[in-house]
Amino acid sequence: MSIPKIIGIETEYRFDVDGYNYLEEAELCKELIRLTGLSFELKLKNPIINYDSHSELNLKLKRGGFTGYFLPNGMRVYLENDFIPEVSTPECKTAKDAVIYDKAAEKILNAVIESLSSKVGKKIKIFKNNSDGFGNSYACHENYSLTPKTFLKLIDDTKNNLNLIQAVWIAFVVSRQIMVGAGKIGVENSNRQDNIYQISQRADFFETLLSIATTRNRPLINTRDVPYANPSKFRRFHVIIGDSNMSELSDYLKTGTAAIVLSMLEDNYVFYYNNHTSPIMMLPVLSKPLKALKQISRDLSYKLSVDLNNNSSDTAIGIQEKFCDVANEWYKVYKDNYDANTDIENVLKLWRQTLDLLKTDPDSLNDRLDYRIKLSLFESYLKKYKSSWDKVLTTMVKTKGPKGEILEVPILERLKNIDLSYHDISPRGIYNQLVSKGKIKRILTDDEIDSALFTPPKDTRAYIRGKFIQFLLKKMNNNKLPSTKLVEIDWSTINYEGSRFKMGDPFESNTSSFQDFLDDVQYS
Amino acid sequence: MSQEKKQKQFYREEDNKQKQNNKQNKENMIDDLIDDLEDVLNETEERRKVPRKGGE
């Protein structure tokens, strides 16, 4: 039987400092992580610690390893590969919570770069996208809790062929781009021309079906087995095939539908039995998934059919419709296993609605899905200059050079700037400007995001982690935490001067044993 | 009203709102939607051309 899903999103951001070289950027990125860990409480409202007097002390706390910090809302901010800021949301029980914390992370980073920019006198920008346009990708990963049995089947790389649940999962993630892609101009890792617009930022970067690697030879199924929990009960499935989303709705559909499909696989809801005859497969399987990934990403007509393994073919919409149909059937059967707070029903509704609109009126999604919003911006810009996609290299546009000189560039270059500026997480970023003008359909309120800046989710172990960090910060603020104290916090453990508190169950949120632990360390 | 009817009504209302919004969006040119559009684009002009290190 399926278990409820813990959902988490890890996002690597593009960090850009105007006029700095790589080494200088790397130094400043370290400072960004340090400041985010130390002072975001001060820079945003409701300061808890005084940055100047406590920074040295706080540095001695290993809050989330040497390269990062856990924050009082339970999320982790850290440095990846020298100058990529990365944030992991806390463990969330619903897709909506995962999106709330994903958006809260943007707000926290933006507050810190505003402060850092004025400190160093440089323009700093952070972009939430996944590709530099030169064949380099930085990621958005998702995490879902699974039973060990299902997890081990999903990551099994000992056979020559994919097993059934691997094949079904791959068909799902390959076709979901049409709802959750972030859109990109150009094609990377290929000899093709770069003047096309495609649905996904990351489709160009996947080369194999199963592997533990993430930086090269990227797989559709990542076999990493790092549970950060009691491994006999919980495993963490690490999904690396996905784009970072600015759109709340794309982010919600991405995590919400994936959590549902994984639950269906756990429940083995893949076959049906017709009068006790042989089992009949309910879900599609792709015959060439890597080829289909790229084909779907480059087909904005949604008409292209990709090959299935039963000598038939179907469109990405058709494949997703089958998943959505079976998911609705699955939920009718298993509904009672889920508590009232689940948002499964809402995800199913939006999933169906989105597929219906993709089929009948895709333009109506130009206010909610990332790649559709971007497409409408590009087309509006082309219209402004009386140009079109087939003239993007020949239509010339006047623009200002770095020293204020007037330059003429192909309109394609300006479209690429729109592409990147859309992902700028500051209020000046194009997506955020559209939000502030009420042009984007949202699923969250600003209050929901603001409350997640300081508060962990209440229904997972992130609550314990967040509460403990808040306790430490309060103690430091009252000068009651000597700098000699050793404090280590990890995803599943708290270590305070040798007293360990283990959090092997990610669903346990506020146990009496944590209260006992807190009482013990209160006066030590 | 049954749950199914309520749901249909909800979808109908949402669709109408959407059609209205979509019509407005089509009428809006990108310059009406984004403040200082060309300046915003100039801000990414130089940095966009610098390759980044990959992550993961």
Interface residues (C-beta under 8 A of the other chain):
Chain A: E12 R14 D16 D18 Y22 E80 N81 D82 F83 I84 E86 K123 K125 D132 G133 F134 N136 S137 Y138 A139 H141 T214 T215 R218 I240 K349 Q353 D363 S364 N366 D367 S376 L377 S380 Y381 K383 K384 T399 K400 P402 E413 R414 K416 N417 I418 L420 S421 D424 R428 I430 Q433 L434 K437 K439 K441
Chain B: Q7 Y11 E14 D15 Q18 K19 N21 N22 N25 K26 N28 M29 I30 D31 L33 I34 D35 E38 V40 L41 N42 E43 T44 E45 E46 R47 R48 V50 P51 R52 K53 G54 G55 E56
